[in-house]
Amino acid sequence: MYADGTEPLAAVLDRIDDEQFESPDEVQSSIYNIIPVEGVGEPGQSEGEG
C-alpha cells in the first residue's frame, strides 16, 4: 500500500522483467527494487519506535 493509494501485485509483477525466480527472497527483492520507497517505508524506520 502506498501513502496515496494501492497497486495490485499483478501490476507490480508486470513491470519486472524476470519470468522465473530462484527463491521467494529473489521475488521479494525484485518487488522492493521496483516499487517506490513509499510502498515499503523509509529504510531504518519502524512504526513502533519513537
C-alpha positions as CSV (number, residue, x, y, z in Angstrom):
1,M,0.0,0.0,0.0
2,Y,1.3,3.4,-0.9
3,A,0.7,6.6,1.1
4,D,-1.5,7.9,-1.7
5,G,-3.2,4.6,-2.7
6,T,-2.6,1.0,-3.6
7,E,-1.4,-1.0,-6.6
8,P,-2.3,-4.6,-7.4
9,L,0.6,-7.1,-7.0
10,A,0.0,-8.3,-10.6
11,A,0.6,-4.8,-11.9
12,V,3.9,-4.6,-9.9
13,L,5.0,-8.0,-11.2
14,D,4.2,-7.0,-14.8
15,R,6.9,-4.3,-14.5
16,I,9.6,-6.9,-13.5
17,D,11.5,-8.3,-16.5
18,D,12.3,-11.7,-14.9
19,E,9.9,-14.5,-15.7
20,Q,11.2,-17.0,-13.1
21,F,12.8,-16.6,-9.7
22,E,15.1,-18.9,-7.8
23,S,13.6,-18.3,-4.4
24,P,10.9,-16.3,-2.6
25,D,13.6,-13.9,-1.4
26,E,14.5,-13.1,-5.0
27,V,10.9,-12.3,-5.7
28,Q,10.7,-10.1,-2.7
29,S,13.9,-8.3,-3.6
30,S,12.7,-7.7,-7.1
31,I,9.4,-6.2,-5.8
32,Y,11.2,-3.9,-3.4
33,N,13.5,-2.7,-6.1
34,I,10.7,-1.7,-8.4
35,I,8.2,0.0,-6.1
36,P,8.8,3.5,-4.7
37,V,10.0,3.9,-1.1
38,E,6.5,5.0,-0.1
39,G,5.4,1.4,-0.7
40,V,7.9,-0.1,1.7
41,G,8.6,2.8,4.1
42,E,11.8,4.7,4.8
43,P,14.8,2.4,5.4
44,G,15.6,2.0,9.1
45,Q,12.3,3.3,10.2
46,S,9.9,1.4,12.4
47,E,6.3,2.3,13.2
48,G,6.6,1.1,16.8
49,E,9.6,3.1,17.8
50,G,9.8,6.7,18.8
